[in-house]
């Protein structure tokens, strides 16, 4: 029998914690019976919640009353949050007690503490925030979504390689199509960093197929399986997509309620509308990966509910069980001889 996968949970992070976290863990436990949870937070609040769910009878609770507020600066969280629920959950991964950590708390603090505690994988200069976004054919991997406001060519190439490996683990694609997000498809378009990264990727036997540039309106069409950009552009693209989805959903509700015939039509199309809501439900895509770290770390949206948090736990479980980090390590060793050899930055210097 295989060993259970241990996931550490920051029970006090998120708008609706800890009730949302515990309910999400119970739902995830039913979906993934092999999971074991290490839950960090105020035991007085957690124990009654856990007792409601038979699926969590094997969960282990670790008491702390300290939390990291959403408005705390990452530097302050690093100094003052050593006994916080977030820090203790991350420490569990560092110490080998858990294979992954999930938190709906302060994003900046989670990134700073995870990078400090877990460290970076050999050959990786910066971690990236990564998520799976819906497309017409299915889903695509997009990174970076906000961890690095400015990125050099070496960072973009590293992101491309890690993104392709995520596509293999999460999407089951053996040769994912990799593209750089740009303002046009022509080779001369974009700033120097993007053009240099493209030149390197064309000559790099990455775990996927580099197809060049994609524009923002092509991402949801599914032209690429992995879309690479800097964190500033990626975060704006993500927020624009989320806003557009809410706008379209609002327009649809208004149209379906505009007249008696529209309401009757909505009743007749109930099944199709339910499938549409399920397809665009942001909870189904909850769980952003902090890739490039020596440990699996997943960020849940702070305002999500139990279903969304359970999906974030599922992302962490799949990354652990799919051995993403060993794959990243092996791929950078194959391409660049890490540890101990030249990394992608050396390739950039020679270009």
C-alpha positions in Angstrom: 0.0 0.0 0.0 1.3 3.5 -1.0 2.1 6.0 1.7 -0.5 8.7 2.3 0.3 12.2 1.0 0.5 14.7 3.8 -0.7 18.2 3.2 -0.2 21.0 5.7 -3.0 23.5 5.9 -2.9 27.1 7.1 -6.3 27.0 8.8 -6.4 30.7 9.7 -5.7 32.2 6.3 -8.6 33.5 4.1 -11.7 35.6 4.4 -13.8 32.8 5.8 -11.2 30.8 7.8 -11.2 28.6 9.6 -14.6 27.1 8.8 -14.0 27.3 5.1 -10.6 25.6 5.4 -12.0 22.7 7.5 -15.0 22.2 5.2 -12.8 22.3 2.2 -10.4 19.8 3.7 -13.3 17.4 4.5 -14.5 17.6 0.9 -10.9 17.1 -0.4 -10.5 14.0 1.9 -13.6 12.4 0.3 -12.2 13.1 -3.2 -8.7 12.0 -2.3 -8.8 9.3 0.4 -5.0 8.9 0.4 -4.5 12.4 1.8 -3.6 13.1 5.4 -3.9 16.6 6.8 -1.7 18.6 9.2 -3.8 21.5 10.2 -2.3 24.6 11.9 -4.3 27.2 13.8 -6.3 27.9 16.9 -7.2 24.5 18.3 -10.1 25.8 20.3 -11.7 27.0 17.1 -10.5 24.0 14.9 -11.4 21.0 17.0 -15.2 21.6 17.0 -15.1 22.1 13.3 -13.0 19.0 12.6 -15.3 16.9 14.8 -18.2 17.6 12.4 -16.5 15.7 9.6 -15.8 11.9 9.8 -13.5 12.3 6.8 -11.1 14.3 9.0 -10.8 11.8 11.8 -7.1 11.1 11.0 -6.2 14.9 10.7 -3.6 16.2 13.1 -4.0 19.6 14.7 -1.2 21.9 15.7 -2.1 24.8 18.0 -1.2 28.4 17.5 -3.1 31.6 18.0 -0.8 33.7 15.8 -1.9 34.7 12.3 -0.6 36.8 9.5 -3.1 39.5 8.6 -3.8 40.2 4.9 -2.4 43.7 5.2 0.9 42.7 6.8 4.0 43.4 4.7 6.0 40.4 3.7 9.1 41.6 5.4 7.2 42.0 8.7 5.6 38.6 8.3 9.1 37.1 7.9 10.3 38.7 11.1 7.2 38.5 13.3 5.3 35.5 12.0 7.5 32.6 13.1 4.8 31.0 15.2 1.9 31.9 12.8 -0.3 29.2 11.3 1.1 30.0 7.8 4.8 29.8 8.9 4.2 26.5 10.9 2.5 24.9 7.9 5.4 25.9 5.6 7.9 24.7 8.2 6.2 21.3 8.1 7.1 20.9 4.4 10.7 22.0 5.1 11.0 19.4 7.9 9.5 16.6 5.8 6.4 16.2 7.9 4.2 17.2 4.9 4.8 17.1 1.2 2.8 20.2 0.4 1.2 23.3 1.9 -2.0 25.1 1.0 -2.9 28.6 2.3 -5.6 31.2 1.5 -3.7 33.8 3.4 -1.6 36.9 2.5 -0.1 36.2 -0.9 3.0 38.3 -0.5 3.8 36.8 2.9 3.2 33.3 1.6 5.7 33.9 -1.2 8.3 35.5 1.0 8.1 32.9 3.8 8.0 30.0 1.3 11.0 31.3 -0.6 12.9 31.9 2.7 12.1 28.6 4.4 12.0 26.2 1.4 14.6 27.8 -0.8 14.7 27.6 -4.6 15.3 24.5 -6.7 18.8 24.3 -8.3 18.9 26.3 -11.6 15.9 28.5 -10.6 16.5 32.2 -10.0 13.0 33.2 -9.0 9.8 31.3 -8.2 6.6 32.1 -10.2 2.9 32.1 -9.4 1.2 29.7 -11.8 -2.4 28.8 -12.5 -4.5 26.8 -14.9 -6.9 29.0 -16.8 -10.0 28.0 -18.8 -9.8 27.9 -22.6 -12.2 26.9 -25.3 -10.5 23.4 -25.7 -9.9 22.9 -22.0 -7.2 24.6 -19.8 -3.8 26.2 -20.2 -0.9 26.9 -17.8 -0.1 30.6 -17.3 2.9 32.0 -15.5 4.0 34.4 -13.9 0.8 35.8 -12.4 2.3 38.3 -10.0 5.4 37.1 -8.2 7.9 39.0 -10.3 7.0 42.4 -11.7 10.1 42.5 -14.0 11.7 39.5 -15.6 14.8 39.0 -17.6 15.1 36.5 -20.5 16.6 33.8 -18.2 13.5 34.1 -15.9 11.1 33.7 -18.8 13.0 30.6 -20.1 12.9 29.0 -16.7 9.2 29.8 -16.4 8.7 28.1 -19.8 10.4 24.9 -18.8 8.6 24.7 -15.5 5.3 25.5 -17.1 5.7 22.8 -19.7 6.4 20.3 -16.8 3.2 21.5 -15.0 1.3 20.9 -18.2 2.6 17.3 -18.3 1.6 16.7 -14.7 -1.7 18.6 -14.5 -3.0 18.4 -18.1 -1.4 15.1 -19.2 0.3 16.6 -22.2 3.5 15.0 -23.3 4.6 17.8 -25.7 2.8 21.0 -24.6 2.8 24.0 -26.8 4.8 26.9 -25.2 4.3 30.5 -26.1 5.4 33.9 -24.9 2.7 36.5 -24.3 3.4 39.5 -26.6 1.8 42.4 -28.4 2.0 40.7 -31.8 3.0 37.4 -33.5 5.8 38.9 -35.6 9.4 38.2 -34.5 10.4 41.9 -34.2 7.5 42.6 -31.8 8.0 43.1 -28.0 10.8 44.3 -25.8 14.3 43.0 -25.8 13.8 40.6 -22.9 10.9 38.8 -24.8 12.8 38.6 -28.1 16.0 37.3 -26.3 13.9 34.7 -24.4 12.3 33.6 -27.7 15.7 33.2 -29.4 16.9 31.0 -26.5 13.7 28.9 -26.4 14.0 28.2 -30.2 17.4 26.6 -29.5 16.5 24.8 -26.2 15.3 21.2 -26.3 12.7 22.1 -23.6 10.0 19.6 -22.5 7.5 20.9 -25.0 7.3 22.7 -28.4 8.0 26.4 -28.5 5.5 28.0 -31.0 6.5 31.6 -30.7 4.3 34.5 -29.5 0.6 34.7 -28.6 -1.5 37.8 -28.1 -3.8 38.1 -25.1 -7.0 37.5 -27.2 -5.5 34.1 -28.3 -5.0 32.7 -24.8 -8.6 31.7 -24.2 -8.8 30.3 -27.8 -6.3 27.6 -26.6 -3.6 28.4 -29.1 -0.9 27.5 -26.5 -0.9 25.1 -23.6 1.7 27.1 -21.7 1.7 30.9 -21.7 4.7 32.7 -20.3 5.0 36.3 -19.2 6.3 38.6 -16.5 4.3 38.9 -13.3 3.2 42.5 -14.0 1.6 41.7 -17.3 0.4 38.3 -16.1 -1.5 39.7 -13.2 -3.1 42.4 -15.3 -4.2 39.8 -17.8 -5.6 37.6 -15.1 -7.6 40.4 -13.5 -8.9 41.5 -16.9 -10.0 37.9 -17.6 -11.8 37.7 -14.2 -13.5 41.0 -14.8 -14.6 40.1 -18.3 -16.0 36.8 -17.0 -18.1 38.7 -14.3 -19.2 41.2 -16.9 -20.4 38.5 -19.3 -22.1 36.6 -16.5 -23.9 39.8 -15.5 -25.0 40.6 -19.1 -26.3 37.0 -19.4 -28.3 37.3 -16.2 -29.8 40.6 -17.3 -30.7 39.2 -20.7 -32.4 36.1 -19.3 -34.5 38.2 -16.9 -35.4 40.9 -19.4 -38.8 39.4 -20.5 -41.2 36.6 -19.9 -40.1 34.8 -23.1 -36.4 35.2 -22.0 -37.2 33.6 -18.6 -39.1 30.8 -20.3 -36.1 30.3 -22.6 -33.8 30.1 -19.6 -36.0 27.4 -18.1 -35.8 25.4 -21.3 -32.0 25.9 -21.5 -31.5 25.1 -17.8 -29.1 22.2 -18.4 -27.0 24.1 -20.8 -26.8 27.1 -18.5 -25.8 24.9 -15.6 -23.0 23.4 -17.6 -21.9 27.0 -18.6 -21.9 28.1 -14.9 -19.8 25.1 -14.0 -17.3 25.7 -16.8 -16.7 29.3 -15.9 -16.9 28.9 -12.1 -13.7 30.4 -10.7 -13.8 27.8 -7.8 -13.0 25.1 -10.4 -9.7 26.8 -11.2 -8.8 27.8 -7.6 -5.2 27.0 -6.5 -2.2 28.9 -7.8 1.1 27.1 -7.6 4.3 28.8 -6.4 6.7 26.9 -8.6 10.4 26.8 -8.4 10.6 26.2 -4.7 12.0 23.1 -2.9 8.5 22.1 -1.8 5.0 22.2 -3.1 3.1 25.4 -2.1 -0.4 26.3 -3.4 -2.1 29.6 -2.8 -5.9 29.5 -2.6 -8.0 32.6 -3.3 -8.7 34.3 0.0 -12.4 34.7 -0.7 -13.2 31.2 -1.9 -15.5 28.7 -0.3 -15.1 25.1 0.7 -15.4 23.8 -2.8 -12.7 26.2 -4.1 -10.4 25.4 -1.2 -10.9 21.7 -1.8 -9.8 22.3 -5.4 -6.7 24.0 -4.3 -5.9 21.0 -2.1 -6.4 18.8 -5.1 -3.8 20.9 -7.1 -1.3 20.4 -4.3 -2.0 16.6 -4.1 -1.6 16.3 -7.9 1.7 18.2 -7.9 3.1 15.9 -5.1 1.8 12.7 -6.6 3.0 13.8 -10.1 6.5 14.5 -8.7 6.6 17.9 -10.2 9.7 19.1 -8.3 11.8 16.0 -9.0 10.9 16.5 -12.7 11.9 20.1 -12.6 15.2 19.2 -10.9 15.9 16.4 -13.5 15.0 18.6 -16.4 17.3 21.4 -15.4 20.1 18.9 -14.7 19.6 17.5 -18.2 19.5 20.9 -19.9 22.1 22.9 -17.9 24.0 20.5 -15.7 22.6 21.8 -12.4 23.5 21.6 -9.6 27.0 22.8 -10.1 26.8 23.7 -13.8 25.8 26.7 -15.8 22.2 27.7 -15.6 19.9 29.5 -18.0 21.5 32.8 -17.1 24.8 31.6 -18.6 23.0 30.8 -21.8 21.5 34.3 -21.9 24.9 35.9 -21.4 26.2 33.9 -24.4 23.3 34.9 -26.7 
